[in-house]
């Protein structure tokens, strides 16, 4: 415990000296730093902050030091996160490399691959996207057809991926390809790391109902991939894919957090953000939301949110003792978190009435318009990373051991 | 708050688990239910619980208890809930003891040592209407010399049929539904003017309707100050809500286990019914809901022992969430059993009946959603 107290002190001092003031201000969606070869920093201080945090390995605090990570223990990382939020520091780097690819590489990649790719994720030098789904392979992901052929010193890749997040801004894509056309479908898939900076790879944004285009289609036309970019053995890509999906599901589950959860310990209960908003739009009577039916729905939502965030906390404490990382239970978090996030936006719409139904221009505040667009975006939460129905299938099979 | 049990709590949970399996499986509940015993508990089993020290878990050591805390008694109740063990443990060791812990030292010594040592049974007479409402009290109390006199009626008094002493929530002053003016008084059940009507509930447990006609009790038996009992009452109700949530969680977990086993055994259309996606999804949703319930119970339980300024909200969180999920699971379990689910032979129906009664104890989900909203500032 004494060491931890010392660690807290050192962390406070380091953050005080290295976190620029500009990086302690609230951030908008455009202020997210995604890294990459062509990274656009919203502010010079953002670049400085990423450099400092990257050197320390604190963009990936618990990853091993030998690959550039922070090498922190569970408890040390908890302290770091507490201290970061105490000074309201912005995340120095956000990326699919951190949330999804890195953990899978640490588990499955060769020593050379780790040394090459992990430090670039930690320092934000390379921005990654995910090449999983295909037009004909959504929930039935393992039916994918994009093929990679052995050409001696390299693979040649042909086919199409879809729902590749931010592919038009990314440097590399981790991709599931078919290498064993004769094998049963799960046993003919390999996991390839593909550089997108070549003529054989092109992308095209997909316009969503929200009006935005966070996703792309990605086309492979005789794309070449060096042999050393195969992760895990040939035709053993599905094992990597499943593991990576668990990390993705945990990430999406985290979006379901928030609402009426109280800070632990001595802190005063936090007022529900949703309730405050509802009071603003429907009025209040004796301190209560004026519409009793809406109030009841918000109370149910807040109770579930509170219970869900306690469950995330419990799972993290339990995994600390078993040191096992995400498991099939991540499907439970993905299911509950994404359904809960959808409900959050439906309730906001209900509270705001016609104020939540503006598309653009006059008559609506920027925050209102953003909620409308985000409401539309949340409809993908229970589809991406495996639909809610697929998550329930996984729980039934892997957790409950129900017959197939 | 810690979301993992410590060694002491794990030990209590393990011994309660063993006790429930060996001494009070559901066949024990059926035996008591179908016997001539009207009170739906077995004195011998109760004495064993007392000998194990369970009645004294919330009693300070100086009065013969172990002071193992809310987490201790909640762990036991969760295990007993799995087999629907009927006993005076909740009313006496949780509700009664927590109230008497606020009495004067002489009364504490007299009552608590008897609870811990001899299994003296306690009960709280609170409700006056069909829904939980701790402020809605009109049962009156008046002082004459060194004595108090109570007049009025109470209903849904858990274990009121056989308790040795009853703590009565009554009104000294002010209007019905006000917090101020509520007093708590300990009364002997053999007092003159007290008439008890046992009411047999759908879960076969007893509650009682009690009529007080100028029932006398000495001023020493007052818990807290006259007219200022509400704060103590609320605190005790919150401990009790969390404890009964733990018991309900145990029952819900077991009802779910039984159902899951049935899904893996039952053949229809040439397949195990658990292979049907329509049923798998319902089972998976219940699994998720139970995980949330576990977190609510353990967080609220440990918050009492570790100290938190959010206890009231956590108690309402637990009772609201567990009540809702036990309700869901008790309904779904019967449906997923098909025809045998509505037979008395299968245990699953017993959980349905218990669920509805337990949901009502000290506030159902709607009551606690409303309270949670109030405590959160809306």
Interface residues (C-beta under 8 A of the other chain):
Chain A: X260 X262 X264 X265 X266 X268 X269 X271 X272 X275 X276 X278 X279 X284 X287 X288 X289 X295 X296 X298 X299 X300 X302 X303 X304 X306 X307 X308 X310 X311 X313 X314 X317 X318 X321 X329 X332 X335 X336 X389 X391 X392 X393 X395 X396 X397 X399 X400 X401 X402 X403 X404
Chain B: X1 X2 X3 X4 X260 X263 X264 X271 X272 X274 X275 X277 X280 X281 X283 X284 X285 X287 X288 X291 X292 X293 X294 X295 X296 X298 X299 X308 X309 X310 X313 X314 X317 X320 X321 X366 X369 X370 X372 X373 X374 X375 X376 X377 X378
